Amino acid sequence: MDWFPIVFGTFKVVALCVAMFFAIKWHYDQGKKGDRRAMLRSAAKMAVLFVLAALVVGGFTFALAWMLGLDLSY
């Protein structure tokens, strides 16, 4: 049983590295095909959407904590 975490962990790291390599390669190849300006505009939209989603989730979390009476003081 002592060998299982070592083998499984090694397999997991290798599989994730291979998957990341092919994901980055695919996105790089797709970027060569398309319009650079459209790609930057799309990336900016996704970044703004991510920040807004993070703010909404954070606001909801603090509102829920406040409603439940949790101590939010530092």
C-alpha positions, 0 to 999 in steps of 0.5 A, a space after each residue: 500500500 505504500 507504493 500506491 500514492 507514489 505511483 498515482 501521484 506520478 501518473 497524475 502529474 504526468 497526465 496533467 502536464 501532458 493535458 496542459 501541453 496539448 491545451 496550450 498548443 491547441 489554443 496557440 494554434 487557434 490564435 494563429 488562425 483568427 483575428 488578433 483584435 477579436 481575440 483580445 476583445 474576447 479575452 477582455 470581455 471574459 476578464 471583466 465577466 470574471 471580475 464581476 462574478 467574483 464581486 457578486 459572489 463576494 457580496 453575496 457571501 458577506 450579505 449572507 454572513 451579515 444576515 446570519 449574524 456572523 462576526 465580520 470584524 477584524 
